[in-house]
Amino acid sequence: MAKSKLLLLGVLMSLAGAVYAAPQPAAAPSGIQAYEEQEFIADFTKFKIGDTAPAMYQTPEYIIKQFQLRNLPAPDAGTHWTYMGENYVLINDTDGKILKAYNGDIFYHR
């Protein structure tokens, strides 16, 4: 009887060790990084970081000036935020290159 209890205890301890040693899933991004997008769809076109935004998004009408209200970081000099297909997109002023994109849900981030 004692031998079977020891055997059972050994099996349970080895299982507990195996569970403890199992790889843990990567932590989900936190803060505004959770909203960051590498690619998105706008105007029936798939865009990714590094692509050039259409010319209309580079016009003053599309520049987001109140980026703080949308929980967006301040744009660097020579860049601006715009809204493309439910995403906030940071665009280079000189060539329209897409530098960063956040899912539109960042607006609700608290």
TORSE-914770 format. One record per atom (N, C-alpha, C): residue in one letter; x, y, z. Coordinates in steps of 0.05 Angstrom, whole numbers, padded with zeros to 5 digits, always signed. Example, Ala and Ser with C-alpha at 12.3 -4.5 7.8 and 13.67 -1.06 7.14 Angstrom:
BEGIN
a+00264-00114+00156 a+00246-00090+00156 a+00264-00066+00156 s+00257-00045+00142 s+00273-00021+00143 s+00258+00001+00157 
This chain:
BEGIN
m+00016-00024+00000 m+00000+00000+00000 m+00017+00025+00000 a+00037+00026+00017 a+00055+00049+00019 a+00071+00052-00007 k+00078+00029-00019 k+00092+00030-00044 k+00075+00043-00066 s+00049+00036-00068 s+00032+00048-00088 s+00027+00077-00083 k+00026+00086-00058 k+00023+00114-00052 k+00047+00130-00060 l+00071+00119-00056 l+00096+00132-00065 l+00097+00133-00095 l+00088+00112-00108 l+00088+00112-00137 l+00069+00133-00148 l+00045+00135-00136 l+00025+00155-00144 l+00036+00183-00139 l+00049+00187-00116 l+00061+00213-00110 l+00082+00220-00130 g+00099+00201-00138 g+00120+00206-00158 g+00108+00214-00185 v+00086+00200-00193 v+00073+00206-00218 v+00062+00235-00217 l+00048+00241-00196 l+00036+00268-00193 l+00058+00290-00193 m+00080+00285-00180 m+00101+00305-00179 m+00114+00308-00207 s+00117+00287-00221 s+00129+00289-00248 s+00109+00304-00267 l+00083+00299-00264 l+00064+00313-00280 l+00064+00343-00273 a+00065+00349-00248 a+00066+00377-00239 a+00091+00391-00250 g+00113+00377-00250 g+00138+00389-00261 g+00135+00393-00291 a+00122+00375-00305 a+00119+00378-00334 a+00101+00401-00341 v+00080+00405-00325 v+00062+00428-00329 v+00076+00454-00324 y+00092+00454-00303 y+00107+00478-00295 y+00128+00485-00317 a+00139+00465-00329 a+00160+00469-00349 a+00149+00475-00377 a+00123+00472-00381 a+00111+00477-00407 a+00115+00506-00415 p+00121+00510-00441 p+00125+00538-00450 p+00100+00555-00446 q+00104+00579-00438 q+00083+00598-00433 q+00078+00614-00458 p+00052+00620-00464 p+00047+00637-00488 p+00059+00665-00484 a+00066+00677-00506 a+00078+00704-00505 a+00057+00723-00494 a+00067+00742-00478 a+00049+00762-00466 a+00037+00780-00488 a+00012+00785-00486 a-00001+00803-00505 a+00010+00831-00503 p+00012+00845-00525 p+00022+00873-00523 p+00003+00889-00505 s+00015+00908-00491 s-00001+00924-00473 s-00001+00953-00483 g-00018+00969-00471 g-00019+00997-00478 g-00028+01001-00507 i-00018+01022-00519 i-00027+01027-00547 i-00015+01008-00567 q+00006+00993-00559 q+00018+00974-00577 q-00002+00952-00585 a-00022+00948-00567 a-00042+00927-00573 a-00059+00935-00597 y-00059+00960-00605 y-00075+00970-00627 y-00059+00972-00653 e-00033+00968-00651 e-00016+00972-00675 e-00022+00952-00696 e-00023+00961-00721 e-00028+00944-00744 e-00004+00945-00763 q+00002+00922-00775 q+00023+00920-00795 q+00012+00923-00823 e-00014+00916-00826 e-00027+00919-00852 e-00057+00923-00847 f-00070+00936-00866 f-00099+00943-00862 f-00111+00947-00890 i-00137+00948-00891 i-00151+00953-00916 i-00165+00980-00915 a-00162+00996-00936 a-00175+01021-00939 a-00181+01026-00968 d-00204+01036-00975 d-00211+01041-01002 d-00208+01016-01020 f-00215+00993-01010 f-00214+00968-01024 f-00186+00960-01032 t-00166+00970-01018 t-00138+00965-01023 t-00124+00956-00997 k-00107+00937-00999 k-00091+00928-00976 k-00066+00945-00974 f-00061+00957-00951 f-00037+00974-00946 f-00021+00961-00924 k+00005+00966-00925 k+00023+00957-00903 k+00042+00979-00897 i+00056+00977-00875 i+00076+00997-00868 i+00097+00998-00890 g+00103+01023-00899 g+00122+01027-00921 g+00109+01033-00947 d+00083+01027-00950 d+00069+01034-00974 d+00064+01064-00975 t+00056+01073-00998 t+00049+01102-01002 t+00019+01105-01000 a+00010+01124-00983 a-00018+01129-00981 a-00028+01145-01005 p-00053+01141-01013 p-00064+01157-01035 p-00062+01187-01029 a-00060+01203-01050 a-00056+01231-01048 a-00076+01246-01031 m-00102+01237-01032 m-00122+01252-01017 m-00117+01252-00987 y-00104+01231-00977 y-00098+01229-00948 y-00075+01247-00940 q-00062+01259-00960 q-00040+01278-00955 q-00049+01307-00956 t-00075+01311-00961 t-00086+01339-00962 t-00094+01349-00935 p-00095+01375-00931 p-00102+01386-00904 p-00129+01377-00893 e-00148+01370-00911 e-00174+01361-00901 e-00173+01335-00886 y-00153+01319-00891 y-00151+01293-00879 y-00131+01292-00855 i-00118+01314-00850 i-00098+01315-00828 i-00113+01316-00801 i-00107+01298-00783 i-00119+01298-00756 i-00102+01316-00739 k-00114+01337-00730 k-00100+01357-00713 k-00103+01351-00683 q-00125+01339-00675 q-00131+01332-00647 q-00124+01303-00642 f-00099+01296-00646 f-00090+01268-00643 f-00092+01259-00614 q-00089+01278-00595 q-00090+01271-00566 q-00117+01260-00559 l-00139+01271-00570 l-00166+01262-00564 l-00171+01234-00574 r-00154+01225-00592 r-00157+01198-00604 r-00136+01179-00592 n-00123+01187-00571 n-00102+01171-00557 n-00079+01164-00575 l-00072+01181-00594 l-00050+01177-00612 l-00026+01192-00602 p-00002+01181-00606 p+00022+01196-00599 p+00026+01220-00617 a+00040+01240-00607 a+00045+01264-00624 a+00061+01256-00648 p+00054+01266-00672 p+00069+01260-00696 p+00096+01274-00695 d+00116+01261-00706 d+00142+01274-00708 d+00141+01297-00729 a+00160+01315-00728 a+00161+01336-00749 a+00162+01323-00776 g+00146+01334-00795 g+00146+01323-00822 g+00128+01299-00826 t+00111+01294-00806 t+00091+01272-00809 t+00064+01282-00799 h+00043+01267-00806 h+00017+01274-00795 h+00000+01249-00793 w-00021+01250-00776 w-00040+01228-00773 w-00063+01233-00792 t-00073+01212-00804 t-00098+01212-00820 t-00114+01188-00813 y-00138+01186-00824 y-00156+01164-00819 y-00162+01150-00845 m-00154+01124-00847 m-00158+01109-00871 m-00171+01082-00864 g-00195+01078-00875 g-00208+01052-00871 g-00210+01042-00843 e-00219+01058-00825 e-00222+01051-00796 e-00196+01048-00782 n-00175+01060-00792 n-00148+01059-00779 n-00136+01087-00779 y-00122+01092-00757 y-00106+01117-00756 y-00079+01111-00767 v-00070+01128-00786 v-00046+01122-00801 v-00028+01146-00800 l-00002+01141-00792 l+00018+01162-00792 l+00032+01162-00819 i+00032+01186-00832 i+00042+01189-00859 i+00064+01209-00860 n+00085+01204-00875 n+00107+01222-00880 n+00096+01244-00899 d+00101+01270-00892 d+00091+01292-00908 d+00103+01294-00935 t+00129+01287-00938 t+00142+01291-00963 t+00135+01271-00985 d+00133+01246-00978 d+00127+01225-00998 d+00102+01209-00993 g+00088+01214-00971 g+00064+01199-00966 g+00068+01171-00956 k+00092+01164-00948 k+00098+01137-00939 k+00084+01132-00912 i+00072+01108-00910 i+00059+01100-00885 i+00080+01091-00865 l+00081+01104-00842 l+00101+01098-00822 l+00090+01081-00799 k+00065+01085-00792 k+00053+01070-00770 k+00023+01070-00774 a+00010+01049-00763 a-00019+01047-00765 a-00030+01036-00739 y-00052+01047-00730 y-00066+01037-00706 y-00095+01031-00713 n-00105+01010-00703 n-00133+01003-00705 n-00150+01026-00694 g-00173+01032-00706 g-00190+01054-00697 g-00200+01051-00669 d-00199+01027-00657 d-00208+01023-00630 d-00190+01037-00609 i-00167+01046-00618 i-00150+01061-00599 i-00164+01085-00588 f-00184+01095-00603 f-00199+01118-00594 f-00211+01113-00566 y-00219+01088-00560 y-00232+01081-00535 y-00212+01072-00514 h-00187+01072-00519 h-00166+01063-00500 h-00166+01080-00475 r-00166+01068-00452 r-00165+01082-00427 r-00145+01069-00409 
